[in-house]
Amino acid sequence: MQITKIESQKNPDRVNVYIDGSFSFGLDNELRYKYDLHKGKKIDNEFIEFILEKENLNNAINVALRYLTYRQRSEKEIFDKLNSKEYPDKLIYQAIDYLKSKGYINDREFARSFLQDKTNINKYGPIKIKNQLKLKGISNTIIDEIVDMDRDDEYQMSLELASKRISRYKNEERSAIYRKLGGYLQRRGFSYEVVNQVLKELVD
């Protein structure tokens, strides 16, 4: 088999490759030059399969890169995104390895940024943050390393939230305030010990 023509697509970054006078496949221009595809080059089916696999890998990487433009993503989020596009697992892992090697995916940095946002913006406690990181596929080792909130910091954050919230219950009985305010703080991800300490200070 022989390449008989290579023509540009409407997208200037892609070309159509013709073999023995018939259209065979579309290809990224970068791959065309990387693997020296040119008119007159003799190729076989094994080479075509190899090129198309590289093309699919390029496509998967580009899907992931577009997904990463909105915000940082965990490795699991990237896997799930590519899996939803029905890329095979082997190719997904290759794409992830490439993205990790370039620093586009880093679960430790993702966890650190996530912690900062959820603490400073959402005012979540450590329990909720840990649970959400687990759902995003972050390992327990990284979670334990990154989410290491000092008890005093957790208490101060919880106290601040509770002080703003308690005015909603000014006409409630003490037991109702305990139940509602305590439930609110626990849903925000604060430990039972810290919540109990805050309730004793504000309600008792």
N, C-alpha and C positions, 0 to 999 in steps of 0.2 A: 504493500500500500504506500501511496505517496501523497504528500500535501500538494494540491494543485492550485490553491488560491487561499489567500488570507485577506479579508476585507474588513474595514471598520464598520462598527455598528453606529446607530444614532448616538449612543453613549460613547464618547471618544476614548473611554478607558477600556472598552471591550471590542473584541473582534470575532468574526465568524471564520471558522476553519473548514475548508473543503478538502475532501480526500477522494482521489480518483474521479474528480469532476462533480461530486455531489456534496451538499452541505453535510457536515458531520457533527459539529458542536460549537457552542459559543465559549469564549474564554476571556479571562482578564488579561489585559495587555501586558501587565507585569509578568504574568506566568509565561506568556508568549516569548518574551525576551529572556526570562530566566532559564527556560528550557530550550531555547534556540529553535523555536518553530519558525520555519520559513518555507517558501515555495520550493518544491523539489526535494524536501527532506523525506526520507523513507522512514516509515513508522510501522509498528505492529499493534495488535489488539492490546497486548500487555502495556505498551506505552500509553495508549489511549486511556485505558483504565486508570493508570497512574496519574495522568494529567487531570482527568475528571475528578479523581479523589482530591487532588490538590485544589481544584476549582471549588469543590464542595467545602473544603476546609477554609478557603478564603472567604466564601460566602458566610459560613458560620461565624468566623471571626468578625466580619463586618456587621452581622446582626448583633453580636455581643457588644461591639464598640458603640453602635447606635444606642443600645440599651444603657450603656454606661454614661452616655452624655447627659442624662437627666440627674443622676446621682451615683454615688458609690454603690456597688453591689457585692454581695457575698458570693463565694464560689457556688454555693447551692442555688442562689438566685439565677446565676448565669446558666448553670446546668438545667434548671427547670425551664428557663426561657428557650434554650436551644432544643430541649426535649419536646417542648410544645410545638416547635417547628418541624418535628419528626426527623431530626438529624440522628444518625446512629450513635450509640454510646461511645464507641471507639473514637469517632470523629469529634464528639463533644469534649472528651478528655484531652484530645490533641489540641483543640482550640483553647481550652482552659489552661493547659500547660504553657502554650504560647503567651497568653494574656498575663499569666503569673510571671513568666520570665521577663516581660516588658514592664512589670510593675502596675499593670492595669487592675489586677485583682490581688488583694492582700487582706485576708480575713482579719488579721491582727489590727491593721489600720482601719478597716471597716468597723470593727468592734469599738475601737477607740473613738472614732467619729460619731458612731451611733450613740455611745454612752454620753458624749458631750451634748449632742442635740437633745436627747431624751431627758437629760438632767436639767439643762439650762432652759430649754424651750418648753418641753412638755411637763417638766417637774415630776417625772416618774421616779419611784423608788427603785432600789436595787433588785428586788425580787421580780418586778415586772420587766425590767430591762433584761435580766438574765433569761427569763422565759421567752421574751421576744427574740433575743439573740439565738437561743436554741432552735426556735422555729425557722430561723434563717440559716441554719446549718453550721453555726459557729461551734467549734469544739469546746468541751468543758474546760480544757486546759487554758485556752485563750480567754474564755469567760471569767474563770477564776483569777486570771492574771490581770485582766483589764478592769473588771467590775469589782473593785475593792474599796467601796465607799466607807469612809470612817463613820463610826456610829454617831459621833457628835454632828457630823455633816448631815447624816440621814435624819437625825432628830430635828435639827434646825430647819431643814427643808419641810419636814412633815409638820412642824409647829407653825411655820409660815402659812402653809396651805390651810391648815385647820383654823387658824386665827381669822382667815378671810372667809372661810366657809361657815363658821359657827353662827354667824348672824342670821342665817337662814332658819335656824332652829330656836330662835329666842323665845318663842311661845310654846315650845315643846317641853315635855317632862324630862327629867334628868335621864331616865332609862332610855327614852327615845333618842335623845341627843347622843348618848353613848353608842347606841346601835347604828344610827344613821351616819354619824361622823366617823365612827370606827370603821364602818363598812366602806365609806368613801376613801379613807386613807389606805385601807388594805387593798382596795381595787387599784389604787395608784401605785401599789407595789412596795409599801413599807412593811417592815417586819412587825409581828404581833407585839414584841417587846417595846419597840419604839412607839407604836400606836397607843399602847396602854399607858406609856409614860406621858404622852401628849394629852391624852384624855384626862388623866389625873390632874394635870396642870391646868387645863382649860375648863373642865367641867366640875371637878370636885370643889 
